[in-house]
Amino acid sequence: MAPVIDTTFPLKAIADAHRHLEHGGQVGKIVVTVPAGTTRPTRHKGCPTRW
């Protein structure tokens, strides 16, 4: 079984993706695409998030 994709947004439209999610009308997953060559942000010392 494969996930159902409702809408795909580019990373630069992340605010639009969030508004779409808040609206609550999606039927499947909301996908945010990240451009090739994009790197992760540097993890700051003391940050509890694991990369």
C-alpha positions in Angstrom: 0.0 0.0 0.0 1.4 3.4 -1.0 0.7 6.7 0.7 -1.7 9.0 -1.1 -0.2 12.4 -1.9 -2.6 15.3 -1.7 -0.4 18.2 -2.7 3.3 18.9 -3.3 4.9 22.2 -2.4 8.5 23.4 -3.0 10.5 24.3 0.1 10.2 28.0 -0.7 6.4 27.8 -0.4 6.5 26.2 3.1 4.1 28.8 4.5 1.6 27.8 1.8 2.0 24.2 2.7 1.4 25.0 6.4 -1.7 27.0 5.5 -3.0 24.1 3.4 -2.5 21.7 6.3 -4.2 24.1 8.7 -7.2 24.4 6.4 -7.8 20.7 6.9 -9.1 19.8 3.5 -6.3 17.4 2.5 -7.1 13.8 1.7 -3.5 12.5 1.8 0.0 13.5 2.6 1.4 17.0 2.0 4.9 16.7 0.4 7.5 19.4 0.7 10.3 19.1 -1.9 13.8 20.1 -1.1 16.1 21.3 -3.9 19.0 19.0 -4.8 22.2 20.1 -3.1 20.5 21.5 0.0 22.3 20.7 3.1 21.1 20.4 6.7 21.6 23.3 9.0 24.5 23.1 11.4 23.5 21.7 14.7 24.1 24.1 17.5 25.7 22.9 20.7 23.1 22.0 23.3 20.4 21.6 20.7 18.2 18.6 21.8 17.3 17.7 18.2 19.1 14.8 16.7 20.1 14.9 13.0 
